[in-house]
Amino acid sequence: DTEVTQTPKHLVMGMTNKKSLKCEQHMGHRAMYWYKQKAKKPPELMFVYSYEKLSINESVPSRFSPECPNSSLLNLHLHALQPEDSALYLCASSQPPGVYGYTFGSGTRLTVV
Amino acid sequence: EDQVTQSPEALRLQEGESSSLNCSYTVSGLRGLFWYRQDPGKGPEFLFTLYSAGEEKEKERLKATLTKKESFLHITAPKPEDSATYLCALQETSGSRLTFGEGTQLTVNP
């Protein structure tokens, strides 16, 4: 299995909702990443988990809360988002520290209304 | 601070018209330079990693090269299905994050 699977593919949520994005990989990778991508812009790093521990938080607002329950799963919990948070959210995985490249999922298209 | 600059921003080619995309970079110590292809609404698809100046890698119609200051992605006889955004990213020796360029949007017309 050489894929990173993200669910859901699309999500529309109100500013008072709580929702979660999920990411799963079975490649034995021990580093997992969340990226945010706005239209016609490159991906921006949000969080890095290495060996299930949070190693990088790129000063992301607390309305985004990551969780890594085990080496195969990565979640991103969303609460009280703003319309400007609408974007494509990408999950990626690699063997630490990523020197052989990251494998990205297809992303979750999030719309905040 | 690491910097990655891609040019051109957009490129239109006729089918079969070969060309090159450029990625220039500054970094204190390069661990790897990556090329990705991204289709609209999809995640980036890994193409190549280059580790040291002088290295070259090929895959079908694509060939990536690396010098100490830039990388090129050469596209030979492109087809319409090669239309996508091509992203360059680098990883420095001291960390795990990828720093992405803004990308080159390639359109290949039949």
Interface residues (C-beta under 8 A of the other chain):
Chain A: V4 Q6 A31 K41 P42 P43 L45 V48 S50 S55 I56 L88 L90 A92 P96 P97 G98 V99 Y100 G101 Y102 T103 F104 G105 S106 G107 R109
Chain B: R31 G32 F34 Y36 G41 K42 G43 P44 E45 F46 T49 Y51 L87 A89 Q91 G95 S96 R97 L98 F100 G101 E102 G103
